[in-house]
């Protein structure tokens, strides 16, 4: 029987990698410090493999295919964000065995032998696994492209993975890479639901998961918590263990949390919020929506605009050209006039209204801003 020697749910916000000057850098430092602390726990535990449960911000599969769950079974994997890249060895034998066994257990999991992973993997690779050579087993969960799986379905996948691990004898560490309340690329970008986060932490600290699992995908969308789906896979593997909050930071756009379940954190490293016991259900929030509000199904007619935004994110030359002369690139894009006009508007609201997926709208604006700053700095020097 495999032994779970370390387990945590951890933030992966791209700002932890890019560290823009306009962010609250002290809060980013507290988040990365907590990630590094969990990394030290993993290094001390000496796992044979690290299961990294992450997600896709339309960086890996794009819209040609949107799998619900994907196991990466290549010999190596690469994670990237803009110019930052890291490669990790994959424990292919464990990955393939888990894939076969969870499919036999009733889960139709996709697999990939050449997926390029995004910042949901690069952040833990850099800050948590930077000091360990343990190979990884990457698992992706679809959290942003409806229809998405339910919390309970993700939990049941975790239970199936746990049953598969019961047939093995490795020492396994687990990272659930996913943020707490945030609404990237939407009109609520600057209005995270911190109170809902406090309730999630309270329930996790008590090892009490049932009300969390009763949430629906639409509920998660309404409170900006869809990335908790990676947490639910982790919870299914480890069972009802209490969690210990290492860090929680309220950024203007994001509740950033790091919750360690195994091993027991050292005395003095647990955040005070781990001991809260009086946060009302859902942090006092009352759900009202019966359908997705923020991350809706991307209608096929918007594909040309979404494809262009995706290219800005992943193609450095196009991004630099856009940073130098956005109007020239927009005019030459061949996009419909309404899409071109949306690109000319500041922010991302016009893009989303025109049919852009909010993540692509926000991410493209962020990377262009960073490219513009980099070009300006190069000119100044």
MOSULDA-V65690 format. One record per residue. N is the residue number from 0. RES is the residue in one letter. NEAR is the number of other ideal C-beta (glycine too) atoms within 12 Angstrom. Layout:
n:N res:RES near:NEAR
n:N res:RES near:NEAR
//
This chain:
n:0 res:X near:14
n:1 res:X near:30
n:2 res:X near:24
n:3 res:X near:36
n:4 res:X near:29
n:5 res:X near:40
n:6 res:X near:45
n:7 res:X near:52
n:8 res:X near:51
n:9 res:X near:53
n:10 res:X near:50
n:11 res:X near:47
n:12 res:X near:46
n:13 res:X near:39
n:14 res:X near:36
n:15 res:X near:42
n:16 res:X near:35
n:17 res:X near:28
n:18 res:X near:25
n:19 res:X near:24
n:20 res:X near:13
n:21 res:X near:16
n:22 res:X near:26
n:23 res:X near:22
n:24 res:X near:18
n:25 res:X near:14
n:26 res:X near:27
n:27 res:X near:30
n:28 res:X near:20
n:29 res:X near:26
n:30 res:X near:41
n:31 res:X near:33
n:32 res:X near:25
n:33 res:X near:38
n:34 res:X near:42
n:35 res:X near:30
n:36 res:X near:33
n:37 res:X near:48
n:38 res:X near:34
n:39 res:X near:27
n:40 res:X near:37
n:41 res:X near:42
n:42 res:X near:23
n:43 res:X near:21
n:44 res:X near:29
n:45 res:X near:20
n:46 res:X near:37
n:47 res:X near:29
n:48 res:X near:41
n:49 res:X near:47
n:50 res:X near:53
n:51 res:X near:49
n:52 res:X near:51
n:53 res:X near:50
n:54 res:X near:46
n:55 res:X near:46
n:56 res:X near:50
n:57 res:X near:40
n:58 res:X near:36
n:59 res:X near:40
n:60 res:X near:28
n:61 res:X near:27
n:62 res:X near:29
n:63 res:X near:12
n:64 res:X near:17
n:65 res:X near:27
n:66 res:X near:28
n:67 res:X near:30
n:68 res:X near:40
n:69 res:X near:37
n:70 res:X near:44
n:71 res:X near:44
n:72 res:X near:30
n:73 res:X near:28
n:74 res:X near:19
n:75 res:X near:24
n:76 res:X near:40
n:77 res:X near:27
n:78 res:X near:39
n:79 res:X near:30
n:80 res:X near:34
n:81 res:X near:32
n:82 res:X near:17
n:83 res:X near:25
n:84 res:X near:21
n:85 res:X near:29
n:86 res:X near:23
n:87 res:X near:34
n:88 res:X near:27
n:89 res:X near:38
n:90 res:X near:35
n:91 res:X near:25
n:92 res:X near:19
n:93 res:X near:37
n:94 res:X near:40
n:95 res:X near:24
n:96 res:X near:27
n:97 res:X near:44
n:98 res:X near:34
n:99 res:X near:20
n:100 res:X near:26
n:101 res:X near:36
n:102 res:X near:21
n:103 res:X near:16
n:104 res:X near:23
n:105 res:X near:15
n:106 res:X near:33
n:107 res:X near:19
n:108 res:X near:34
n:109 res:X near:26
n:110 res:X near:29
n:111 res:X near:26
n:112 res:X near:20
n:113 res:X near:17
n:114 res:X near:33
n:115 res:X near:28
n:116 res:X near:41
n:117 res:X near:41
n:118 res:X near:42
n:119 res:X near:45
n:120 res:X near:51
n:121 res:X near:41
n:122 res:X near:45
n:123 res:X near:49
n:124 res:X near:44
n:125 res:X near:33
n:126 res:X near:38
n:127 res:X near:48
n:128 res:X near:41
n:129 res:X near:22
n:130 res:X near:20
n:131 res:X near:32
n:132 res:X near:17
n:133 res:X near:35
n:134 res:X near:32
n:135 res:X near:46
n:136 res:X near:46
n:137 res:X near:52
n:138 res:X near:55
n:139 res:X near:47
n:140 res:X near:49
n:141 res:X near:38
n:142 res:X near:44
n:143 res:X near:48
n:144 res:X near:34
n:145 res:X near:26
n:146 res:X near:22
n:147 res:X near:36
n:148 res:X near:38
n:149 res:X near:30
n:150 res:X near:37
n:151 res:X near:24
n:152 res:X near:29
n:153 res:X near:43
n:154 res:X near:35
n:155 res:X near:25
n:156 res:X near:43
n:157 res:X near:42
n:158 res:X near:29
n:159 res:X near:32
n:160 res:X near:44
n:161 res:X near:32
n:162 res:X near:24
n:163 res:X near:36
n:164 res:X near:36
n:165 res:X near:21
n:166 res:X near:20
n:167 res:X near:27
n:168 res:X near:14
n:169 res:X near:31
n:170 res:X near:27
n:171 res:X near:41
n:172 res:X near:48
n:173 res:X near:50
n:174 res:X near:51
n:175 res:X near:51
n:176 res:X near:51
n:177 res:X near:50
n:178 res:X near:47
n:179 res:X near:47
n:180 res:X near:44
n:181 res:X near:47
n:182 res:X near:37
n:183 res:X near:40
n:184 res:X near:37
n:185 res:X near:34
n:186 res:X near:21
n:187 res:X near:27
n:188 res:X near:27
n:189 res:X near:19
n:190 res:X near:22
n:191 res:X near:33
n:192 res:X near:33
n:193 res:X near:31
n:194 res:X near:29
n:195 res:X near:36
n:196 res:X near:41
n:197 res:X near:35
n:198 res:X near:34
n:199 res:X near:48
n:200 res:X near:42
n:201 res:X near:34
n:202 res:X near:36
n:203 res:X near:43
n:204 res:X near:34
n:205 res:X near:25
n:206 res:X near:21
n:207 res:X near:23
n:208 res:X near:33
n:209 res:X near:17
n:210 res:X near:21
n:211 res:X near:38
n:212 res:X near:30
n:213 res:X near:19
n:214 res:X near:36
n:215 res:X near:27
n:216 res:X near:37
n:217 res:X near:25
n:218 res:X near:32
n:219 res:X near:46
n:220 res:X near:38
n:221 res:X near:29
n:222 res:X near:39
n:223 res:X near:41
n:224 res:X near:45
n:225 res:X near:46
n:226 res:X near:47
n:227 res:X near:50
n:228 res:X near:47
n:229 res:X near:50
n:230 res:X near:49
n:231 res:X near:45
n:232 res:X near:50
n:233 res:X near:47
n:234 res:X near:44
n:235 res:X near:41
n:236 res:X near:41
n:237 res:X near:40
n:238 res:X near:19
n:239 res:X near:22
n:240 res:X near:28
n:241 res:X near:27
n:242 res:X near:40
n:243 res:X near:38
n:244 res:X near:41
n:245 res:X near:42
n:246 res:X near:41
n:247 res:X near:39
n:248 res:X near:39
n:249 res:X near:26
n:250 res:X near:35
n:251 res:X near:21
n:252 res:X near:33
n:253 res:X near:39
n:254 res:X near:41
n:255 res:X near:45
n:256 res:X near:51
n:257 res:X near:50
n:258 res:X near:47
n:259 res:X near:44
n:260 res:X near:38
n:261 res:X near:33
n:262 res:X near:27
n:263 res:X near:20
n:264 res:X near:30
n:265 res:X near:15
n:266 res:X near:7
n:267 res:X near:10
n:268 res:X near:23
n:269 res:X near:26
n:270 res:X near:32
n:271 res:X near:16
n:272 res:X near:32
n:273 res:X near:32
n:274 res:X near:17
n:275 res:X near:24
n:276 res:X near:15
n:277 res:X near:14
n:278 res:X near:27
n:279 res:X near:17
n:280 res:X near:22
n:281 res:X near:28
n:282 res:X near:29
n:283 res:X near:16
n:284 res:X near:27
n:285 res:X near:15
n:286 res:X near:23
n:287 res:X near:12
n:288 res:X near:19
n:289 res:X near:12
n:290 res:X near:18
n:291 res:X near:25
n:292 res:X near:25
n:293 res:X near:34
n:294 res:X near:40
n:295 res:X near:27
n:296 res:X near:20
n:297 res:X near:32
n:298 res:X near:16
n:299 res:X near:12
n:300 res:X near:15
n:301 res:X near:30
n:302 res:X near:22
n:303 res:X near:27
n:304 res:X near:39
n:305 res:X near:36
n:306 res:X near:29
n:307 res:X near:35
n:308 res:X near:47
n:309 res:X near:34
n:310 res:X near:27
n:311 res:X near:39
n:312 res:X near:39
n:313 res:X near:27
n:314 res:X near:21
n:315 res:X near:23
n:316 res:X near:14
n:317 res:X near:28
n:318 res:X near:32
n:319 res:X near:24
n:320 res:X near:24
n:321 res:X near:34
n:322 res:X near:29
n:323 res:X near:20
n:324 res:X near:16
n:325 res:X near:27
n:326 res:X near:16
n:327 res:X near:14
n:328 res:X near:28
n:329 res:X near:27
n:330 res:X near:17
n:331 res:X near:16
n:332 res:X near:27
n:333 res:X near:14
n:334 res:X near:28
n:335 res:X near:19
n:336 res:X near:16
n:337 res:X near:20
n:338 res:X near:29
n:339 res:X near:25
n:340 res:X near:19
n:341 res:X near:33
n:342 res:X near:35
n:343 res:X near:21
n:344 res:X near:21
n:345 res:X near:14
n:346 res:X near:24
n:347 res:X near:33
n:348 res:X near:20
n:349 res:X near:23
n:350 res:X near:38
n:351 res:X near:35
n:352 res:X near:22
n:353 res:X near:32
n:354 res:X near:29
n:355 res:X near:44
n:356 res:X near:42
n:357 res:X near:41
n:358 res:X near:43
n:359 res:X near:42
n:360 res:X near:45
n:361 res:X near:40
n:362 res:X near:38
n:363 res:X near:44
n:364 res:X near:36
n:365 res:X near:36
n:366 res:X near:40
n:367 res:X near:36
n:368 res:X near:30
n:369 res:X near:34
n:370 res:X near:31
n:371 res:X near:23
n:372 res:X near:22
n:373 res:X near:23
n:374 res:X near:21
n:375 res:X near:14
n:376 res:X near:13
n:377 res:X near:13
n:378 res:X near:11
n:379 res:X near:8
n:380 res:X near:7
//
